[in-house]
Amino acid sequence: MYPAATRPGLPDYDVVIPCHNRAHVVADAVASVLAQEHAPTRVIVVDDGSSDDSAAVIDALARAGAGRVVAVLLPRNGGASNARNAGAALCRAPWIAFLDSDDLWLPGAAVALLRASAEADIVCGHFRRVEGDGHPGEPECGWWGDDIRVALSHGGVIGPSWSIVRRDVVRRVDGFDPSFHNCNDWDFYTRAAASGATFRRIDAAVALYRTVAGHRLVADVTIGAENARRVLSHPLFRQHREPEPA
């Protein structure tokens, strides 16, 4: 269905797609990575205990994927971090991309990200925001390419859907922390930076960041504020905090 071509000189990579109640869009996410000019070794799609038809859709994608799509069907909802970790545990390629099930990779994303792979442990591109059925906006990136520690001290400036990371880094920091309902991406990149991982930003837009219909917890704002405090308490940011009043 899709070419399995690879670009000489670029490293292999796997893609992990966590999914919870996204039966209506997860096939689009999978298709966007299978269609890459530099194809992934495998696409590992993890259903996180969905209550809709996501598991059936993912199982069908795996059966049609000729070994290139792997379905992982978790028995209960454990959150995005747990789902990503379950997928990462099956990865064998030296690089891993974590694409959210409601986002899409743009054509050329893999080549653009992996061209910079020799220069860093984590490569971050730009994304185009899509609200509902609207048109993609202008390219955005929360990080300007300066000191990653300073950037992360101001928020979650990198998103999984528009970045790629060495598998060794994922293993070194024990993946994503399942205790974070949100801010889990911010926490992950913070711990990666603290472990010595190097970061590189590229100018290419590599993903569509889509806002689609689906469940959102009412308490997200409250939980997010508490999780932000947890991330900012990491020793990585100690030197960037304002001094305590005398």
QUIPEMO-V103350 format. One record per run of one state. SS is the DSSP state (a for helix, b for strand, c for the rest). FROM is the first residue (numbers start at 1). TO is the last residue. Records with the same first field share a line. If there is no record, write none. Layout:
BEGIN
SS: FROM-TO / FROM-TO
END
This chain:
BEGIN
c: 1-12 / 20-25 / 35-41 / 49-53 / 65-68 / 75-79 / 89-94 / 99-103 / 106-108 / 115-116 / 120-121 / 132-138 / 141-147 / 153-159 / 173-183 / 195-198 / 212-219 / 233-234 / 241-246
b: 13-19 / 42-48 / 69-74 / 95-98 / 104-105 / 122-131 / 139-140 / 163-166 / 199-211
a: 26-34 / 54-64 / 80-88 / 109-114 / 117-119 / 148-152 / 160-162 / 167-172 / 184-194 / 220-232 / 235-240
END
